[in-house]
Amino acid sequence: MAVFASMSFVLVVAASYIAVQLPVAARRSTLFGYVNLVALLVLFGWRATVSVGAVALLYWAVLALLTTHSGKRVHVVLGRLVPAVLYGSVAVLFVLHKMVLEPGNQFSGLVGLSELSTIAAVPAISHGFELLQLLAFSYVALRIVDAIRAVLAGERLLDLPAFFGYLVPFFMTPSGPINEYEEHVAMDEVVREQPTLTSFVDSLYLIVLGYFLKFTCAQSLALIVRGLSDPWPVGSVSDTAIFLFFVLMEFSGYSLIAYGVGQLLGLPTPMNFNKPWRATSFADFWTRWHMSLGSFVRRTMYFPMRISLSRLLRPDRDERLKIHAINTIALLTPFAFVGVWHRFSVIFLLWGLAVGTVVALETIIREELPRSASAWLPNWASKAIVPVYSVGLVVLTLHIAMQDFSR
Amino acid sequence: MSEKIRLTAKIIAILLMLTTISVTAGGAPEQYVYGGF
């Protein structure tokens, strides 16, 4: 996360801003791919760049092979096997990376994972994943999944430099957001607008606001609450509420820096926060908080799982229990994943499941009650109570996971 | 609000925030600048 705090980052952004304006006869995604490669080498060094480049090359080569043969008759078993192998391989890489990052995790004794834990302890592998972690591999892994999903669904495969630029954009390495593959491809179809003073100042404002939120507001709060190096206090619910406020400032700060740089360079970069304190329900909170992760799990897990289960179980319109069971399973899976993606521990898995359960319950109540709960209240009372309920419930569920942060 | 006033306000806000950042985070210990959750 230190990269944003270095002068090199500012200079690299300035140089990239000039470089992407160059009148070269190349696709925008390709030009950015080359600019990004230089940026990664300058900011993270050749070892980390080559390590993540090797991963990108591997997946690009397999996808290139698949798209080359997409017009030909592929054996039906092979057609189903390839996506499973691709997604499975990303899962294995992700777990190995977690094993290296969190060696004392509570899953390393489980069947299957204990073998991965042993592999992760091999010095060469451990060192390789430490290099990948410099570029936040947990985000890179999600982008690989998104690229596989999109390309297998028929989206154009970017050329290798552009593909690398999509997977590891230098300004999204510290803390995301998770950009969508289709949006990255689509920028090639749009002519880049000429930079103006207005667009420059607007982008710069977002970047500086991000720095202000992270390095002045969030860090000042952290300094007051925990001092320079003490762990975050986790004893009471109010500690958790303050922590949530800290994360909001810090994470939205990081996200605004990335969003502003994306605007400056003319690259599709999603917003990560949309006034979560104005959430109209607990579920709505999670569509306003870390929005790019929510969007990612919806398109890669929730919708595919809901569609598959609906096709398998074929519920009638009046089979409400079956419909709700399908929706609940489809909700619990991505939330469980989000839990262990944040931290590879049982507590975070439980946190994810708890959040998913409340979202599922809210869905059932909303669909089964003749009127929504807020409709029973006067408008002013609803406006006052609903955000308190939504954010309060977020704090309570987060309190489950907070004990893990103190470790 | 005209475009010129909006831009001027944003430039002033940028300068104010940069000044505050340099006062609060400039030259601070590494843990203070880099610390995260």
Interface residues (C-beta under 8 A of the other chain):
Chain A: M1 A2 A5 L197 T198 V201 D202 L204 Y205 V208 L209 Y211 F212 F215 T216 Q219 S220 A222 L223 L228 S229 W232 F243 F246 V247 E250 F405
Chain B: E3 L7 K10 I11 A13 I14 M17 L18 T20 I21 T24 A25 A28 P29 Q31 Y32 V33 Y34 G35 G36 F37
